[in-house]
Amino acid sequence: MGKIVIWIIVVFAVLMALRLLNTGKAKRRRAAGAAGSRSAPQAMVRCVRCGVFLPQAEARPGPNGMTCADPKCSAPR
């Protein structure tokens, strides 16, 4: 009977240790995610030639609207 009680205590101790480790990892992930996502989201535009969505900072103005950096889309028709 004594061995069973000791094993139950050992199992609970191991489970508690794993839970504490997992909680610590989750806090670090949340802190790293919050620090990395502080930049404002960029507006997305659609290429008028191929239809690909891309950030507005990467788009190039064309005669009919914004185009992507693909040479096929940037070249005049």
Backbone torsions as a table, in degrees:
resi	resn	phi	psi	omega
1	MET	NA	-38.6	-178.9
2	GLY	-64.4	-36.2	179.7
3	LYS	-66.4	-37.8	179.7
4	ILE	-63.8	-43.6	179.8
5	VAL	-63.5	-41.7	179.1
6	ILE	-63.6	-43.7	178.3
7	TRP	-63.8	-39.2	177.6
8	ILE	-62.6	-42.5	178.7
9	ILE	-64.7	-41.4	179.2
10	VAL	-63.5	-44.1	-179.8
11	VAL	-62.6	-45.6	178.7
12	PHE	-63.4	-37.5	178.8
13	ALA	-65.1	-42.5	178.6
14	VAL	-65.2	-44.2	178.5
15	LEU	-62.2	-39.7	178.4
16	MET	-65.4	-41.3	178.3
17	ALA	-63.7	-42.7	178.1
18	LEU	-63.4	-38.9	178.8
19	ARG	-65.3	-40.7	178.2
20	LEU	-64.7	-41.1	177.6
21	LEU	-63.5	-43.8	-179.3
22	ASN	-64.8	-39.7	178.3
23	THR	-64.1	-41.3	178.1
24	GLY	-63.6	-41.8	178.0
25	LYS	-64.3	-40.6	-179.9
26	ALA	-64.3	-39.9	178.2
27	LYS	-64.0	-41.6	178.8
28	ARG	-65.8	-39.3	178.1
29	ARG	-63.9	-43.5	178.8
30	ARG	-63.0	-41.3	180.0
31	ALA	-66.2	-40.7	178.9
32	ALA	-69.0	-37.3	178.8
33	GLY	-68.3	-38.0	179.6
34	ALA	-69.5	-36.1	-179.9
35	ALA	-71.4	-34.3	-178.1
36	GLY	-81.0	-19.7	-175.4
37	SER	-103.4	26.2	-179.3
38	ARG	-79.7	-17.7	179.7
39	SER	-73.2	146.3	-178.2
40	ALA	-71.3	144.1	178.3
41	PRO	-67.7	144.0	-179.0
42	GLN	-89.2	149.8	175.9
43	ALA	-72.7	140.6	179.9
44	MET	-103.1	140.3	176.5
45	VAL	-124.8	160.9	-178.8
46	ARG	-108.7	134.7	176.8
47	CYS	-67.9	130.7	-177.7
48	VAL	-73.9	-16.3	-178.4
49	ARG	-93.1	-49.3	-174.0
50	CYS	-108.9	-13.5	176.7
51	GLY	85.8	6.5	-179.6
52	VAL	-75.8	137.2	174.7
53	PHE	-88.1	136.3	179.6
54	LEU	-148.1	160.3	179.0
55	PRO	-62.1	145.6	-176.7
56	GLN	-61.4	-31.0	179.6
57	ALA	-66.1	-26.7	-179.0
58	GLU	-94.1	-9.4	-177.9
59	ALA	-79.5	150.6	178.2
60	ARG	-113.7	135.5	178.4
61	PRO	-70.6	135.9	177.8
62	GLY	-123.1	-179.7	-178.3
63	PRO	-65.9	-30.9	-178.5
64	ASN	-104.5	-4.1	-177.8
65	GLY	149.3	-162.2	-177.2
66	MET	-79.6	140.7	177.4
67	THR	-126.1	162.3	178.5
68	CYS	-85.2	-179.3	-176.4
69	ALA	-83.9	0.4	179.0
70	ASP	-64.0	132.2	-179.2
71	PRO	-58.2	-30.7	178.9
72	LYS	-66.2	-34.2	-178.1
73	CYS	-84.7	-29.9	-177.2
74	SER	-80.7	-25.4	-178.7
75	ALA	-72.4	142.2	178.3
76	PRO	-68.5	150.4	-179.5
77	ARG	-79.0	NA	NA
